[in-house]
Amino acid sequence: MYRKRFAIGILAITVVAAGCSKPQGSGRLAVSGTVRINGQPIKDGAIVLFEPLESQDTGGNATVYNGAFTIPQQSGLKPGRYLVRVTAGDGQTAVNPVDPNSPPGPTANTNIISKDLVPASWNEDSKQEVNVTRDGPNKFDFDIH
């Protein structure tokens, strides 16, 4: 009876230990890098988006601060190719296109309609790709012109 309890206890400890040794964000990898536009760090608050191009079930985005971005492992990307898009609004309030004498926004509220500082070739028409690998480091530096 004692041996049976001992064996069950060892089995339980083994199962728990195996569960604890599994890395957080299984299969996910940290991603980081920098973004420069016309030779200068892009403004704080810019966003870098990663869209999967293969069968990976992860995509992600990161906000840029001081020209750098990071996606930690727990919310990182699985290996594979990703389309990269970058966006950064100028933060200026546009003129209401319907009535220039009215506040901006479609409902005459205080919406800010920003012009994107990033060229279309890095945004809506992006063909920029990166390959996230298990071997890493998955550090990507983007220089936008």
C-alpha positions as CSV (number, residue, x, y, z in Angstrom):
1,M,0.0,0.0,0.0
2,Y,2.8,2.4,0.9
3,R,4.6,1.7,-2.4
4,K,1.5,2.4,-4.4
5,R,1.0,5.8,-2.7
6,F,4.7,6.5,-3.2
7,A,4.4,5.7,-6.9
8,I,1.3,7.8,-7.3
9,G,3.0,10.7,-5.5
10,I,6.1,10.5,-7.7
11,L,3.9,10.3,-10.8
12,A,1.9,13.4,-9.7
13,I,5.1,15.4,-9.0
14,T,6.5,14.4,-12.4
15,V,3.3,15.6,-14.2
16,V,3.3,18.9,-12.3
17,A,7.0,19.4,-12.9
18,A,6.6,18.7,-16.6
19,G,3.8,21.3,-16.8
20,C,5.9,23.9,-15.0
21,S,8.8,23.4,-17.3
22,K,6.8,24.3,-20.5
23,P,7.9,27.8,-21.6
24,Q,5.4,30.5,-21.3
25,G,3.9,31.4,-24.6
26,S,4.8,28.0,-26.0
27,G,6.1,28.4,-29.5
28,R,6.1,32.2,-29.3
29,L,9.2,34.2,-29.7
30,A,10.0,37.7,-28.6
31,V,10.4,40.3,-31.4
32,S,12.0,43.7,-31.2
33,G,13.6,46.4,-33.3
34,T,13.8,50.0,-34.2
35,V,12.0,52.2,-36.7
36,R,13.5,55.3,-38.4
37,I,11.9,57.5,-40.9
38,N,14.1,59.7,-43.1
39,G,17.0,58.9,-40.8
40,Q,15.3,59.9,-37.6
41,P,13.6,57.7,-35.0
42,I,9.9,57.6,-35.8
43,K,7.6,59.5,-33.3
44,D,6.4,57.9,-30.1
45,G,3.1,56.1,-30.5
46,A,3.8,54.8,-34.0
47,I,2.6,51.2,-34.5
48,V,4.4,48.3,-36.1
49,L,2.0,45.5,-37.3
50,F,3.0,41.9,-38.1
51,E,0.5,40.0,-40.2
52,P,1.1,36.2,-40.7
53,L,1.8,35.1,-44.3
54,E,2.0,31.4,-43.6
55,S,0.0,29.0,-41.5
56,Q,1.2,30.5,-38.1
57,D,-1.7,31.5,-35.9
58,T,-0.1,34.6,-34.4
59,G,0.0,38.2,-35.6
60,G,0.9,41.1,-33.5
61,N,1.6,44.8,-33.1
62,A,3.9,46.9,-31.0
63,T,3.9,50.6,-30.1
64,V,7.1,52.5,-30.7
65,Y,8.8,54.5,-28.0
66,N,12.1,56.3,-28.4
67,G,12.3,54.7,-31.9
68,A,12.2,51.2,-30.5
69,F,9.5,48.5,-30.2
70,T,9.2,45.1,-28.4
71,I,6.8,42.3,-28.4
72,P,7.5,40.0,-25.4
73,Q,7.6,36.3,-25.7
74,Q,4.3,35.7,-23.9
75,S,2.5,37.6,-26.7
76,G,5.2,37.1,-29.3
77,L,5.1,35.6,-32.8
78,K,5.5,32.0,-33.9
79,P,8.2,31.3,-36.5
80,G,7.4,32.1,-40.1
81,R,7.1,35.0,-42.6
82,Y,5.1,38.2,-41.7
83,L,4.0,41.2,-43.6
84,V,5.1,44.4,-41.8
85,R,3.1,47.6,-41.8
86,V,4.0,50.8,-39.9
87,T,1.6,53.6,-39.1
88,A,2.1,57.0,-37.4
89,G,-0.5,59.8,-37.5
90,D,0.7,63.4,-37.5
91,G,-1.8,64.2,-34.7
92,Q,-3.1,67.2,-36.5
93,T,-6.8,67.9,-36.7
94,A,-7.9,67.9,-40.4
95,V,-10.3,70.4,-41.8
96,N,-13.9,69.1,-42.1
97,P,-14.1,68.1,-45.8
98,V,-17.9,68.7,-45.9
99,D,-18.0,72.1,-44.1
100,P,-14.6,73.9,-43.5
101,N,-16.3,76.1,-41.0
102,S,-17.4,73.2,-38.8
103,P,-15.2,71.1,-36.4
104,P,-13.5,68.1,-37.9
105,G,-15.1,64.7,-38.0
106,P,-18.1,63.2,-39.7
107,T,-20.4,64.1,-36.9
108,A,-19.0,67.6,-36.1
109,N,-17.3,66.3,-33.0
110,T,-13.7,66.6,-32.0
111,N,-12.4,63.5,-33.8
112,I,-8.8,63.8,-35.0
113,I,-8.3,62.7,-38.5
114,S,-4.6,62.3,-38.9
115,K,-2.5,62.2,-42.0
116,D,-0.2,59.2,-41.9
117,L,3.5,60.1,-41.7
118,V,4.5,56.7,-43.1
119,P,4.5,56.3,-46.9
120,A,2.0,53.8,-48.4
121,S,4.9,51.4,-49.3
122,W,5.2,50.7,-45.6
123,N,1.5,51.0,-44.8
124,E,-1.5,50.1,-46.8
125,D,0.6,49.0,-49.9
126,S,3.3,47.3,-47.9
127,K,5.3,44.5,-49.4
128,Q,7.8,44.6,-46.5
129,E,8.4,41.1,-45.0
130,V,10.4,39.6,-42.1
131,N,11.1,36.0,-41.2
132,V,10.8,35.2,-37.5
133,T,13.0,32.2,-36.7
134,R,13.5,29.9,-33.7
135,D,17.2,30.6,-33.9
136,G,16.7,34.4,-33.5
137,P,17.6,37.0,-32.6
138,N,14.3,38.3,-34.0
139,K,15.4,42.0,-34.0
140,F,14.3,44.0,-37.0
141,D,15.4,47.5,-37.8
142,F,13.3,49.4,-40.3
143,D,14.6,52.4,-42.1
144,I,11.7,54.1,-44.0
145,H,12.3,56.7,-46.7
